[in-house]
Amino acid sequence: AQSVSQHNHHVILSEAASLELGCNYSYGGTVNLFWYVQYPGQHLQLLLKYFSGDPLVKGIKGFEAEFIKSKFSFNLRKPSVQWSDTAEYFCAVNSPNTGNQFYFGTGTSLTVIP
Amino acid sequence: NAGVMQNPRHLVRRRGQEARLRCSPMKGHSHVYWYRQLPEEGLKFMVYLQKENIIDESGMPKERFSAEFPKEGPSILRIQQVVRGDSAAYFCASRPDGARTTEAFFGQGTRLTVV
């Protein structure tokens, strides 16, 4: 099975601060990478995804992520966070070569202080 | 196209009872995944099903838990003789058939409370 590591469990930022959440995965073959967001009391929604091509992917709400194959990383970034970004963020990976399951990290709880 | 539908949204069971959680995938999706979410533990993969078949159940506890995805009707996650430790949010996700490069679409989840 693959594993996904999110190193930041809780992050607290002030509005307008920049955000970077780390994500590393274990599988060395072809992977698809995802970031999901879960607002309080809601289901997971896709922020962005990487399948192939440009390693810098842009998602909704001003988020972006960069796939660095040599580092097995897919870090999420946003230049200026807003109070409404307060949520839980999950990195996920799947691979058609390993059964197509989606494996998730433990999540990062982001609190943005107005 | 309705999203992934899970019901009930909230389920309360006494210890020893059975819990049945239902998941109707999006139209055209024949792949279903079940996850359990506990506070501070993120999403734990439980089982991956495709119509009438269990593809991967490596995340399912060996006892009391079972899942099915019949030809007709929703996918069912069944927990027999529930215990307090089964209290969690259970999420279902689905993916289109034949599309290997697509994300999983999630339902709203079922929050199970065992009293």
Interface residues (C-beta under 8 A of the other chain):
Chain A: A1 Q6 H9 N32 F34 Y36 Q42 H43 L44 Q45 L46 K49 F51 S52 F90 A92 N94 P96 G99 N100 Q101 F102 Y103 F104 G105 T106 G107
Chain B: H31 Y33 Y35 E40 E41 G42 L43 K44 F45 Y48 I55 D56 S58 F91 A93 R95 R100 T101 E103 A104 F105 F106 G107 Q108 G109
